[in-house]
Amino acid sequence: MARYLRIAASVYFALIAVAFVGLWVRSYYWHDGARGPIGRSYTLSVQHLFGVVVCAVSPESTINEWASFGLQAEPHIRSPLSGEKKSARTLGFTFDAIQPSGFYAAIPHWFLAAGSFGFAALFAFKRTWRFTARGLLIATTLLGGVLGLAIYLI
């Protein structure tokens, strides 16, 4: 029974990854999104455009219900939030404040697709949790290198 559940989870995450790749390609031609209220005074907006998914929370109380939209993407617009100031992007990730008390986060589609493929692979292979000192040393070295590279890039 556990084997079939593991296979089903692997197929599920693989299909989600393929859907993210499809959205990634679509994001260069269409600007899709949804907006809706969070409580009484905030609005959540989720949209994707030019390879990134943007989630924004802003203090607007004029929206009363959820709505979705789809617009044809214009090639001259290269920023997901064209009216906002430009913020630093590291590997496609962005997190910045929207005045007066909102924020937005941009996550690239490649990260979502790779994460889903990673979960699919995690469930696809049977794991044995036996570690050797050599394997732990290699994993620690790789982790230290990745963290050092991340600090260097920031």
N, C-alpha and C positions, 0 to 999 in steps of 0.2 A: 504494500500500500504506500509506504513512504517513497519507494522508487517512482511510482506513477505521479505522486504529488511533486517530486523533484523535477520530473520531466515536464509536467504541466507548468510549473513555475518558470522553468527555463524557456519554454515556448512562449509563454506570456511576455516575459521581459524581452525576448527577441522580437516579437511583434511590436512591442512598444518602441523598441529601438528603430525598427524599420519605419514606424509612423513618425518618429522624430526626424529621421532623415528625409522623409517626404515633406514634412513641414519646413525643414531647413531649405529644401529646394524651392518650395512654394513661397517662402518668405522673400525671395528676390523678385517675385512677380506680383504678389498680393500682400497687402497690409491687413491682417486680420486681428481682431481683438474683442474684448468684452469689458464692460464697465458696469459697476453696480455699487450700491451703498454698503458700508460697514457701519453698523450702528446708526446714530442720528447725524453725525457730523463729519464722517470721513467717506471717501470714495476709493474703491480698489479698481485699478485698471490693469489688465493683462493683455499684452499685444506682442506680435512678432513682426519684425521688419528687418530685412537685410542681414539675416543670419543670427539675430539675437532675440531672446525673449525678454521683454521688459515688464516688470511688475512694479507698479507705482501706487503709493498711498498718498492721497492729498486731501486737505480739509475743504471739501465741497459738500454742501448739504442740499444742493438743488436736484440731485438725482434720486428718484424714489424707487426705481426698479432696475433689474438687470437688463442689459441690452447688449447685443453683439453687432459687430459691423465687419464689413469686408470692402476694402478699397483697392483699386489697382495701384501698385507701387509706382512712384515717380522716380526715375533714375537719378535725378539731380539731388534728391534728399538722401543724405548718407548717415544722418544721425537719427536714432529711434525717437529721441525727444528733441526735435529740431528747434524749438523755441527756448530750450534750456541752455545754460552755459555748458561748454565742453568740459568734461572731466577726464581724468586719467584712466586709460583702459589698459589692463594687464591681461593678455591672452584673451581678450574679448569680455572680461568681467568688469563691471562698473557698479559702484554704489555711491550715491550722492544724495544730497538734501535738496528738497524743493521748498522754496519759501512759501509761507511762513513756517509751517510745521509738518511738512510731508517729506517723503523720501522715495527713491526709486532704486531698483537693482536690475542690472542687465546680465543675463546668463546666456552664453553662446549655445547655439543648437548642437555644436560638436560635442560639448561637455555632456549634454543630456543624452545624446545618442551613445556616446562612449560609456557613460555610466550605466545605461540600460543594457548594453552589450556585456559590460562587466558583470552585472547581476545575472544575466543569462548564462554566462560562462561559469559563474560561481555555483549556480544550481545544476549545471549540466554535468559537471565532473564530480565523481565520488571523492570525498575528501577523507584523508587519514591525517589525524592531528599528531604526527610524530615529528618532533623537531630534533635536529642534530646541532651541535655547537657550530659546525661549519655553516649550516643553513642560516642560523640566527646571526652569525657574524656577517654573512653576505647581505641579509635583509637589513641589518642595522647600518651597514655601510651605504647601501642604496638609499635608505631613508634619510641618512645624514646628508648625502649628496643632493637629494631632491630638495630638502629643506634649506640647505646652503644656497642652492641655485635660486630658490624662491626669494630668500632674503636679499640676494645679490640683485635680482630683477626689480625689487621694490626700492 
